[in-house]
Amino acid sequence: MKQMKKLIKGGLVVDGTKKPGYEADVLVENDKIVKIGNIDTTEDMEVIDAKGLVVAPGFIDTHSHSDLQILVDPEVRPKIMQGITTEVLGQDGISMAPLPPQYISPWRKNLAGLDGDSDEIDWNYQTTEGYLKMLEHVKPGLNECYLVPHGNIRMEAMGLENRLPNEEELEKMRQITRREMEAGAIGLSTGLIYMPCAYSESKEIIEMCKVVAEYDGRFVIHQRSEADTILDSMEEVIKIGRESGVKIHYSHFKVCGKKNWDKIDDVVRLLEEAEKEGIDVSFDQYPYVAGSTMLGVILPPWVHDGGTDKVLERLADKELRKKMVYDIEHGIPGWDNFVEFAGLDKIFVTSVKTEKNQDAVGLSLTQLGELRGKDPYEATFDLLYEEENAVGMVDFYGTEEHVQLFMKRPEMNACTDGLLGGKPHPRVYGAFPRILGKYVREDKALTLEEAVYKMTKKPATAFNMTDRGEIREGAYADICIFNPDTVIDKGTFTDPIQYPEGIEYVIVNGELAVKHGEHTGVRNGSVLKKKGKEVVK
């Protein structure tokens, strides 16, 4: 059915290219922008009065964890209501596909802390092709594309054991990577603090990245360390880019822990040296001084050997609990120790699986210990055991000064990296409006044009998204119209589930998903896939 033309009248067009904003009308027909200029109104047009508003490309979230949630609730309102029209799934090396049938049970437990769990879906889709077909079937509210995760590839090739692959298994990983890239994946992700990705060495990743480079895909990495050994970690990532030829994208770039802030100059130096060498480097960032992930990452690496069932066995062992506490208190070389750089009083529970422990949500680990009347470590271990490791958390690690330093870097684009369950990190609902309200209007850390570029054209270019991320004739009509005087995030760490202010209209592939700040119920997203060197509908 042909859509009614939409005329966006009299707005300030900030087109995503960093070019100064200019006043113009924008005409949308079907799913494309067909004309920009001074356009007369006709009877076959729905007119959107954009006077006093900014007309920008729809925002692109390059680090999303909607992978499972979108199958259960395809609107994904926390994203669309903040102006996001496209998101990149498959993050941190742990996601939905590929998933051989024999690993469904242990993998659901491994995935639960990041992306949640559900009995409402059929888990027998097996491959990226099968998963993307499921996405298409539910008709998502925004555009979705997928990175094939390293951990899923490794699991299919050699199971969940803590060992290095032999040559036959390594070749299988290459083959799986090729199969999933052919199915439309836009690149490869890994999370080198998560199991089973953490069991790998650089050689394994380089071999997969060589395949990804053939497709001009991007390698997205939660690096081994964002703290004590971040410089060694960055050197590893740069080596992977150098030896494979793949384009590099660091996830949620930051430096954690006060004692590591003196490394920031060297971190920047490594970025610049890599670029001088000709390695394509980008990174994404969320605009907050706190992070969010699964609570299980506070456990020493050895606790995770063999998957979630083994984690639960070890948590049930009183003697092994003592060893866990010792390792957390004293550290392990090369391990990002979240308790060390955030503290038990700055790590908060955000989600649990069962009703029994709902009273833990919103509490710090120190407060959890007080509530349970026991040592905070014991209370935390009990919680992880009872919830089968499916617990989310928020941790405070940085400063506003450092957020702004990385935000201004030319490699940076915006992201949410928000886990959608329970009492989430406020970035799930407000990352992009926060940049526009706090960092553009209030702090003046970025110009409006720079900020919009970092939310639109910059990520579209990094991930080869054809005809998106820009207001121009012939581009897809993914558009966010916002009030520059009022736009801001509303969620807080204690009350995060709040939609932002100032996002007035959101158009996805030519259809209004948000109108006058209210969701319309329309779902008009597409599954974007890699075809050749472009990412297209």
Secondary structure, 3 states (H helix, E strand, C coil): CCCCEEEEEEEEECCCCCCCCEEEEEEEECCEEEEEECCCCCCCEEEEECCCCEEEECEEECCCCCCCHHHHCCCCHHHHCCCEEEEEECHHHCCCCCCCHHHHHHHHHHHHHHHCCCCCCCCCCCCHHHHHHHHHHHCCCCEEEEEEEHHHHHHHHHCCCCCCCCHHHHHHHHHHHHHHHHCCCCEEEEECCCCCHHHCCHHHHHHHHHHHHHCCCEEEEECCCCCCCHHHHHHHHHHHHHHHCCEEEECCCCCCCHHHHHHHHHHHHHHHHHHHCCCCEEEEECCCCEEEEEHHHHCCHHHHCCCHHHHHHHHCCHHHHHHHHHHHHHCCCCCCCHHHHHCHHHEEEEECCCCCCHHHCCCEHHHHHHHHCCCHHHHHHHHHHHCCCCCEEEEECCCHHHHHHHHCCCCEEECCCCCCCCCCCCHHHHHHHHHHHHHHHHCCCCCHHHHHHHHCHHHHHHCCECCCCCCCCCCECCEEEECCCCCECCCCCCCCCCCCECEEEEEECCEEEEECCEECCCCCCCECEEECCEEEC
